[in-house]
């Protein structure tokens, strides 16, 4: 796992953009409250929050209306936002349902409501606003959902509700949000038959998220009023999101009001490149063939890069910050628990800048130097930067103690293709994963040798696989098979939730429950063959189900495998060939029992979360 330690001061080229990013980060909110926080640049809300703590305090939905200059400015911001949306999206949004509408004001409001949804999501993704116009779903029977968009790069489904306030005042009413939540529930249950044709046309996008166990969901509320959400509206959103995040943070709320939207418009028109002032400690330089500097930066400065610039910091990177992942959570944990060691554990950050110049302060000393960088872009290390910012929201004092290795490469005098080459080659290195350390366990080699004698290939090392697939399997398949064959359902749940945890420590459980001196090679092969047969039967049987029941078959696969393999009794010494014929009927009855148990006990739980929740799976296991 890689991590780092950095500190620097960031400035945005235009003062208007400074105000823009400051106000956005002052008001963004991260949901839910528990677990790893996402950087607020990605999932922001208009609700006030306790600094960086993530705890939410609701404020009145409607403040006293401002007078004079502020009132005029509010109206001006709405008018300018309207002009921007018309210039970008006129003729690009489907308004066919208003073709014969008699009131031009209503037609205008409908257009702006829809355009606002595209603007909101354009601030969270790399998709151009013109393309997002195709994802608008507003209309009759829309379930309160005005836009549906799935971002394949970050595996996130965005569900949007918007409200256009011509006078610049107001927020979202409770009834509107409750309708939105009901619509979201239908989407998450894959039960959209009652919703309009525009939402049904988005079924491929919706199912791309629903059938992805690691997808995220962002509920976006956007309106042109100045007021915050009311306490009751915020409570409704908080309650629903918390109920869906019982095992991991998969759902987030982002609220954008008038100020956020107008400043987004201003930033979009400005298009100013990121500029940064970076303080490097213990710095050095390379002059030929391309100029670059390197050194250590305080991690608190790296957090400030993210706060000031958000995703613009990664414009040339192959990936944006991916949010919650095991590697990113490990980076956060190191920053919070062992910040002084962060420099030793992290591979560092690579930046490309169109210009790099050292300030005179400090003279020729390499102990510390301040460098002015223009066209500043992180091309490798986005996950490190985002994780540092996430850690800073939880404990800024700890992050202040960490240092990060950083190198800044100037493209000023290099060929035009050079910056792209740096991006490409720094992002094509082979990473060492937790599973690779399993190769150090002598039991793995023993199992391989025993199976080799039987004519079966067990590839427990990454990249070691070859030969016929019929008599070959790897470490991942072996781990899942053994976990699902074990009487302890917690192992199957962990295999579903995060299989890497099963390989985390080779000296103790859960790894030792699966791989130990008492587990023979032939037994592992019996378990793998049984798992394959169960998967084949499950694939066939699940085709009979649609909607929520279909999602339960998909996300409950490890639980179903566990229930069937437990019933087969491989642990008691039975062979695969002796029980193979029982598998199709066992899969059929297990699915039927599971669907009934889920409907009775967990009808409101999102299946992707349900089958990662050990407590709930233990209850379900008692019904099998």
C-alpha positions in Angstrom: 0.0 0.0 0.0 1.3 3.4 -0.9 1.0 6.7 1.0 2.7 10.1 1.5 3.5 13.3 3.4 3.1 16.9 2.0 2.6 20.7 2.7 2.0 23.7 0.5 0.0 26.9 -0.1 -2.4 27.0 -3.0 -3.8 30.1 -4.8 -6.3 30.1 -7.6 -5.4 32.5 -10.4 -8.6 34.5 -10.3 -10.0 36.1 -7.1 -13.5 35.2 -8.3 -12.6 31.6 -8.3 -11.0 31.9 -4.8 -14.4 33.1 -3.6 -16.1 30.3 -5.5 -14.2 27.4 -4.0 -14.1 28.9 -0.5 -17.9 29.2 -0.4 -18.4 25.8 -1.8 -16.2 24.1 0.8 -17.6 26.2 3.6 -21.1 24.8 2.8 -20.6 21.3 1.5 -21.7 18.5 3.7 -20.7 14.9 3.7 -23.1 12.1 4.5 -23.3 9.8 6.3 -21.8 10.9 9.6 -20.0 7.6 10.3 -17.1 6.0 8.5 -14.7 7.4 6.0 -15.7 10.9 4.9 -15.7 11.8 1.3 -14.0 15.0 0.3 -16.6 17.7 0.3 -15.6 18.8 -3.2 -17.4 15.7 -4.5 -20.5 15.3 -2.4 -21.4 18.7 -1.1 -24.5 20.0 0.7 -25.9 23.4 1.5 -26.5 22.4 5.1 -24.2 24.0 7.7 -21.9 21.5 9.3 -19.6 21.3 12.3 -16.4 22.3 10.7 -14.9 19.1 9.2 -16.6 16.7 11.6 -19.4 15.7 9.3 -22.0 16.1 11.9 -25.0 18.1 10.5 -26.9 20.9 12.1 -30.1 21.9 10.3 -30.8 25.6 9.8 -34.1 27.4 9.1 -35.3 26.8 5.5 -36.3 30.4 5.0 -34.4 33.4 6.4 -35.6 37.0 6.4 -35.5 38.2 2.9 -32.6 40.6 2.3 -33.2 44.1 1.0 -31.4 46.6 -1.1 -28.1 45.6 -2.7 -28.3 41.9 -1.5 -31.8 41.5 -2.9 -30.6 42.9 -6.3 -27.6 40.7 -6.3 -29.7 37.6 -5.7 -31.9 38.4 -8.6 -28.9 39.1 -10.8 -27.3 35.7 -9.9 -30.5 33.9 -11.0 -30.7 36.0 -14.2 -27.1 35.2 -15.0 -27.5 31.5 -14.3 -30.6 31.5 -16.6 -28.6 33.2 -19.4 -25.8 30.6 -19.0 -28.3 27.7 -19.2 -30.0 29.1 -22.2 -26.7 29.6 -24.0 -25.6 26.1 -23.3 -28.7 24.0 -23.5 -31.3 25.8 -25.6 -32.6 23.1 -28.1 -30.7 20.3 -26.3 -33.3 19.4 -23.7 -36.4 17.4 -24.6 -39.3 19.8 -24.2 -41.8 17.8 -26.4 -44.2 17.4 -23.6 -44.6 21.3 -23.5 -44.9 21.6 -27.3 -48.6 22.7 -27.1 -48.5 24.4 -23.7 -50.3 27.7 -23.6 -48.3 29.5 -20.9 -44.8 30.5 -22.1 -43.7 31.2 -18.5 -44.5 27.6 -17.5 -42.5 26.3 -20.5 -39.6 28.6 -19.5 -39.7 27.4 -15.9 -39.8 23.7 -17.0 -36.8 24.2 -19.3 -34.8 25.9 -16.6 -35.7 23.3 -14.0 -34.4 20.6 -16.3 -31.3 22.6 -17.4 -30.5 23.2 -13.7 -30.3 19.4 -13.2 -27.7 19.1 -16.0 -25.7 22.0 -14.5 -25.7 20.4 -11.0 -24.3 17.1 -12.2 -21.8 18.7 -14.5 -20.1 20.0 -11.3 -19.6 16.5 -10.0 -18.6 14.6 -13.1 -16.4 14.9 -16.2 -19.4 14.7 -18.5 -20.1 17.9 -20.4 -23.3 19.7 -19.6 -24.5 19.4 -23.2 -24.3 15.6 -22.9 -26.0 15.6 -19.5 -29.0 17.2 -21.1 -29.8 13.8 -22.6 -30.2 12.4 -19.1 -33.0 14.7 -18.0 -36.1 12.7 -16.8 -38.3 15.5 -15.5 -41.9 15.2 -16.5 -45.2 13.5 -15.5 -44.7 10.4 -13.3 -41.0 11.1 -12.8 -41.1 10.1 -9.1 -39.6 13.4 -8.2 -36.4 12.5 -10.1 -35.4 15.2 -12.7 -32.2 13.6 -14.0 -30.6 10.1 -13.9 -26.9 9.7 -14.8 -24.5 6.9 -14.2 -20.8 7.8 -14.2 -18.9 4.7 -15.3 -15.5 6.0 -14.3 -16.4 6.6 -10.7 -19.2 3.9 -10.7 -21.7 6.4 -9.3 -25.4 6.8 -10.0 -26.6 10.5 -9.7 -30.3 11.0 -9.0 -31.3 14.7 -9.1 -34.2 16.8 -7.9 -34.2 20.5 -8.9 -36.4 23.6 -8.2 -36.2 26.9 -10.1 -37.0 29.9 -8.0 -37.3 32.9 -10.3 -37.0 35.4 -7.5 -34.0 33.7 -5.9 -35.8 32.7 -2.7 -37.0 29.4 -1.3 -35.7 25.9 -1.0 -37.2 22.4 -1.4 -40.4 21.5 0.4 -40.9 18.4 2.5 -43.5 16.9 0.2 -41.1 17.3 -2.8 -38.3 15.6 -1.0 -40.5 12.7 0.2 -41.7 12.2 -3.3 -38.0 12.2 -4.4 -37.1 9.6 -1.8 -40.0 7.4 -2.8 -38.8 7.6 -6.4 -35.2 6.7 -5.4 -36.6 3.7 -3.5 -38.2 2.5 -6.7 -35.0 2.9 -8.6 -33.0 1.0 -6.0 -35.6 -1.8 -6.1 -35.3 -1.8 -9.9 -39.1 -1.2 -9.9 -39.4 1.6 -12.4 -42.4 0.3 -14.5 -44.7 2.9 -12.9 -42.3 5.8 -13.7 -42.2 7.7 -17.0 -40.6 6.6 -20.2 -37.6 8.9 -19.7 -36.6 7.1 -16.5 -37.3 3.7 -18.1 -35.0 4.6 -21.0 -32.3 5.0 -18.3 -32.7 1.4 -17.2 -29.3 0.4 -18.6 -27.6 3.1 -16.5 -29.7 2.3 -13.5 -28.9 -1.5 -13.7 -25.2 -0.8 -14.3 -25.2 0.7 -10.8 -27.7 -1.7 -9.1 -25.8 -4.8 -10.3 -22.4 -3.4 -9.2 -21.8 -4.2 -5.5 -19.3 -1.3 -5.2 -21.4 1.4 -6.9 -22.2 4.6 -5.1 -25.4 6.7 -5.2 -25.5 10.4 -4.9 -28.8 12.2 -4.3 -28.5 15.7 -5.6 -30.8 18.5 -4.5 -30.3 21.8 -6.5 -32.4 25.0 -6.3 -31.9 28.7 -7.1 -33.1 29.9 -3.7 -30.8 31.4 -1.1 -32.2 29.5 1.8 -31.0 26.2 3.3 -33.0 23.1 3.6 -35.4 23.1 6.5 -34.8 20.9 9.6 -37.6 18.5 8.6 -36.3 18.2 5.0 -32.8 17.6 6.2 -34.0 15.0 8.7 -35.9 13.1 6.1 -32.8 12.9 3.8 -30.5 12.0 6.7 -32.8 9.3 7.9 -33.1 7.7 4.5 -29.4 7.9 3.7 -28.4 6.4 7.1 -30.8 3.5 6.6 -29.1 2.6 3.3 -25.5 2.9 4.7 -25.8 0.3 7.5 -22.6 -1.5 6.4 -20.7 0.9 4.2 -21.0 4.4 2.8 -22.7 3.9 -0.5 -25.2 6.8 -0.6 -24.5 10.5 -0.2 -26.5 13.7 -0.4 -25.3 16.8 -2.2 -27.2 20.1 -2.0 -26.5 23.0 -4.2 -28.3 26.3 -3.8 -28.2 29.6 -5.6 -24.7 30.7 -4.5 -23.1 27.4 -5.4 -24.8 27.2 -8.8 -23.9 30.8 -9.7 -20.3 30.4 -8.7 -20.2 27.2 -10.7 -21.4 29.1 -13.7 -18.8 31.8 -13.1 -16.0 29.2 -12.8 -17.1 27.5 -16.0 -16.9 30.7 -17.9 -13.6 31.7 -16.4 -11.8 28.4 -17.0 -8.7 29.6 -15.2 -5.9 27.1 -14.7 -4.9 26.1 -11.2 -1.9 27.9 -9.7 -0.2 26.8 -6.6 2.6 27.9 -4.3 4.3 24.8 -3.0 6.8 24.7 -0.1 9.2 21.8 -0.6 11.4 20.6 2.3 14.7 18.8 1.5 14.3 19.7 -2.1 16.4 18.9 -5.1 16.1 19.5 -8.8 16.7 17.8 -12.2 17.6 20.2 -15.1 18.0 17.9 -18.1 16.4 16.7 -20.3 13.3 18.1 -18.5 13.2 20.5 -15.6 11.7 19.2 -12.3 11.9 19.6 -8.6 11.3 17.1 -5.8 11.1 17.0 -2.0 8.7 16.7 0.9 5.5 18.6 1.4 3.4 18.8 4.5 0.2 16.7 4.2 -1.9 19.6 5.5 -0.8 21.6 2.4 -1.9 18.8 0.1 -5.3 18.9 1.8 -5.5 22.6 1.0 -4.9 21.8 -2.7 -8.0 19.7 -2.7 -10.0 22.2 -0.7 -9.2 25.1 -3.0 -9.6 23.3 -6.3 -11.6 20.1 -6.0 -11.6 17.8 -9.0 -10.0 20.5 -11.2 -6.7 19.5 -9.5 -6.9 16.2 -11.4 -8.0 17.5 -14.8 -5.2 15.6 -16.6 -5.2 12.5 -14.4 -6.5 9.2 -15.7 -8.7 8.9 -12.6 -10.4 11.3 -10.3 -10.4 10.5 -6.5 -12.4 7.3 -6.2 -13.6 7.9 -2.7 -14.1 4.9 -0.4 -11.9 1.9 -1.3 -9.8 -0.3 0.9 -6.5 1.2 -0.3 -7.8 4.7 0.3 -9.2 3.8 3.7 -5.7 2.3 4.6 -4.1 5.6 3.6 -6.6 7.5 5.8 -5.9 5.1 8.7 -2.1 5.6 8.4 -2.5 9.4 8.5 -4.7 9.2 11.6 -2.8 6.6 13.5 0.8 6.8 12.3 1.3 10.2 10.6 5.0 10.3 11.2 5.5 7.1 9.2 3.4 8.3 6.2 6.4 9.4 4.2 8.0 5.9 4.4 4.8 4.1 3.3 3.6 6.2 0.4 4.8 6.3 -3.2 4.2 10.0 -3.4 2.5 12.5 -5.7 3.5 13.5 -9.2 2.5 17.0 -10.5 2.9 18.4 -14.0 3.0 22.2 -14.2 3.2 24.5 -17.2 5.6 26.7 -15.3 7.7 26.2 -12.1 9.8 29.0 -10.6 11.5 29.2 -7.2 11.0 32.3 -5.0 14.1 34.1 -3.8 13.3 33.5 -0.2 15.6 31.0 1.4 18.4 31.6 -1.1 20.3 28.5 -2.3 19.5 26.5 0.7 17.9 23.1 -0.1 16.4 22.8 3.4 13.3 24.5 2.3 12.1 26.3 -0.9 8.9 27.9 -2.1 8.0 27.2 -5.8 5.4 29.1 -7.8 3.6 26.7 -10.1 1.2 27.5 -12.9 -1.0 25.1 -14.8 -0.7 22.9 -11.7 -2.2 19.3 -12.1 -1.8 16.1 -10.1 -1.2 13.4 -12.7 -0.4 10.5 -10.3 -1.4 10.3 -6.7 -5.1 11.4 -6.9 -6.0 8.7 -4.4 -3.3 10.0 -2.0 -4.5 13.6 -2.3 -8.1 12.7 -1.8 -7.4 10.5 1.1 -5.3 13.2 2.8 -8.2 15.6 2.4 -10.6 13.0 3.8 -8.2 12.4 6.8 -7.9 16.2 7.3 -11.7 16.5 7.7 -11.5 14.1 10.6 -8.3 15.1 12.4 -6.3 18.1 10.9 -3.8 18.0 13.7 -2.7 14.5 12.9 -2.5 15.3 9.2 -0.2 18.3 10.0 2.4 15.8 11.3 2.6 13.8 8.0 5.0 14.5 5.2 4.5 13.4 1.5 7.1 12.8 -1.2 6.2 15.1 -4.2 7.8 15.8 -7.5 6.8 18.6 -9.8 7.7 18.3 -13.5 7.7 21.4 -15.7 6.4 21.0 -19.2 7.2 24.6 -20.1 10.1 23.7 -22.4 9.2 20.2 -23.3 7.5 18.8 -26.4 3.7 19.1 -26.3 3.3 15.3 -25.9 5.6 15.1 -22.9 3.0 16.0 -20.2 0.6 13.3 -21.5 3.5 10.7 -21.5 4.2 11.5 -17.9 0.5 11.0 -17.0 0.4 7.7 -18.9 3.6 6.1 -17.7 3.2 7.1 -14.1 -0.2 5.4 -14.0 0.8 2.1 -15.6 2.8 0.5 -12.8 1.9 -2.9 -11.3 0.5 -2.6 -7.8 1.2 -5.1 -5.0 -2.1 -6.2 -3.5 -2.8 -8.0 -0.2 -3.4 -11.3 -2.0 0.2 -11.2 -3.3 1.5 -11.7 0.3 -0.3 -15.0 0.5 2.5 -16.4 -1.6 4.7 -16.2 1.6 2.5 -18.9 3.3 4.1 -22.4 2.9 0.7 -23.9 3.2 -0.2 -22.5 -0.2 2.7 -24.2 -1.9 1.8 -27.5 -0.1 -1.8 -27.3 -1.4 -0.4 -26.5 -4.9 1.9 -29.6 -4.8 -0.8 -31.9 -3.6 -3.1 -30.8 -6.4 -0.4 -31.0 -9.0 -0.1 -34.7 -8.4 -3.8 -34.9 -9.0 -3.4 -33.1 -12.3 -5.1 -29.9 -11.1 -3.4 -26.5 -11.3 -3.7 -24.1 -8.3 -2.4 -20.7 -9.1 -2.0 -18.9 -5.8 0.5 -16.4 -7.1 -0.7 -13.5 -9.3 0.0 -14.2 -12.9 1.0 -17.8 -12.4 -2.1 -19.3 -14.0 -1.9 -21.4 -17.2 -3.4 -24.5 -18.7 -7.1 -25.7 -19.1 -9.7 -23.7 -17.1 -11.6 -26.9 -16.4 -8.8 -28.2 -14.0 -7.4 -24.8 -12.9 -8.3 -22.3 -10.3 -6.7 -19.4 -8.5 -6.4 -18.0 -4.9 -9.6 -15.9 -5.2 -11.8 -18.8 -6.2 -10.2 -21.0 -3.6 -10.9 -18.4 -0.9 -14.5 -17.9 -1.8 -15.1 -21.7 -2.1 -13.6 -22.3 1.4 -15.4 -19.4 2.9 -18.8 -20.5 1.6 -18.1 -24.1 2.6 -17.4 -23.1 6.2 -20.2 -23.4 8.7 -19.4 -19.9 9.9 -21.5 -17.5 7.8 -19.2 -14.6 8.7 -16.6 -15.8 6.3 -19.0 -15.8 3.4 -20.2 -12.3 4.4 -16.6 -11.1 4.5 -15.9 -12.6 1.1 -18.8 -10.5 -0.2 -18.0 -7.4 1.6 -14.2 -7.2 1.1 -12.4 -10.4 0.3 -9.0 -8.8 0.9 -9.7 -8.8 4.7 -9.5 -12.6 4.6 -5.8 -12.4 3.5 -4.9 -9.5 5.8 -2.9 -11.4 8.4 -1.5 -14.8 7.5 -0.9 -15.7 11.2 -4.4 -15.6 12.5 -8.1 -15.8 11.7 -9.9 -15.5 9.4 -7.1 -16.5 7.1 -6.2 -19.5 9.3 -9.8 -20.7 9.3 -9.5 -21.1 5.6 -5.9 -22.1 5.0 -4.2 -24.3 7.6 -2.4 -27.6 7.9 -5.6 -29.5 8.1 -6.9 -28.3 4.7 -5.8 -30.7 2.0 -5.4 -29.8 -1.7 -8.1 -32.3 -2.8 -10.6 -30.8 -0.3 -10.0 -27.3 -1.7 -10.6 -28.7 -5.2 -13.9 -30.4 -4.1 -15.0 -27.0 -2.7 -14.1 -25.2 -5.9 -16.0 -27.6 -8.1 -19.1 -27.4 -5.8 -18.9 -23.6 -5.9 -18.8 -23.6 -9.7 -21.8 -25.9 -9.8 -23.8 -23.7 -7.4 -22.8 -20.6 -9.4 -24.1 -22.2 -12.6 -27.4 -23.2 -11.1 -27.8 -19.8 -9.5 -27.1 -18.1 -12.8 -29.9 -20.2 -14.4 -32.4 -19.8 -11.5 -31.9 -16.1 -11.1 -33.1 -15.4 -14.6 -36.6 -16.2 -13.4 -36.6 -13.2 -11.2 -36.8 -9.4 -11.9 -36.8 -6.2 -10.0 -35.9 -6.4 -6.3 -36.0 -10.2 -6.3 -33.5 -10.2 -9.1 -31.2 -7.9 -7.2 -31.4 -10.2 -4.1 -30.2 -13.1 -6.3 -27.3 -11.0 -7.6 -26.1 -9.3 -4.4 -27.0 -12.3 -2.2 -24.8 -14.7 -4.3 -22.2 -15.4 -1.6 -25.0 -16.0 1.0 -26.8 -18.4 -1.3 -23.6 -20.2 -2.1 -22.9 -20.5 1.6 -26.4 -21.8 2.4 -26.2 -24.4 -0.4 -22.6 -25.6 0.3 -23.4 -25.8 4.0 -26.3 -28.0 3.2 -24.2 -30.3 0.9 -21.9 -31.1 3.9 -18.5 -31.0 2.2 -16.9 -30.3 5.6 -18.1 -33.7 6.9 -16.2 -35.5 4.2 -18.7 -35.8 1.3 -17.3 -35.6 -2.2 -18.5 -33.3 -4.9 -19.5 -36.1 -7.2 -21.7 -37.6 -4.5 -23.7 -34.4 -4.0 -23.6 -32.8 -7.4 -27.1 -33.9 -8.4 -28.6 -32.1 -5.3 -27.4 -28.7 -6.2 -30.1 -27.4 -8.7 -32.9 -28.2 -6.3 -31.1 -26.8 -3.3 -30.4 -23.5 -5.1 -34.1 -23.3 -6.0 -35.3 -23.8 -2.5 -32.6 -21.6 -1.0 -33.6 -18.6 -3.2 -37.3 -19.1 -2.3 -36.5 -19.2 1.4 -34.2 -16.2 1.2 -36.7 -14.0 -0.7 -39.4 -14.7 1.9 -37.0 -14.0 4.8 -35.9 -10.7 3.2 -39.4 -9.6 2.5 -40.4 -10.3 6.1 -37.4 -8.9 7.9 -35.6 -6.4 5.6 -38.0 -5.1 3.0 -36.5 -1.6 3.1 -32.8 -2.7 2.9 -30.9 -2.1 -0.3 -29.7 -5.6 -1.3 -26.1 -4.5 -2.0 -25.8 -3.4 1.7 -27.9 -6.1 3.2 -25.6 -9.0 2.2 -22.5 -7.2 3.6 -24.2 -6.8 7.0 -23.1 -9.7 9.2 -25.8 -9.2 11.9 -28.6 -9.3 9.3 -27.0 -12.2 7.5 -26.8 -14.2 10.7 -30.6 -13.6 11.2 -31.2 -14.7 7.6 -29.0 -17.8 8.0 -31.4 -19.0 10.8 -34.2 -18.9 8.3 -32.5 -21.2 5.9 
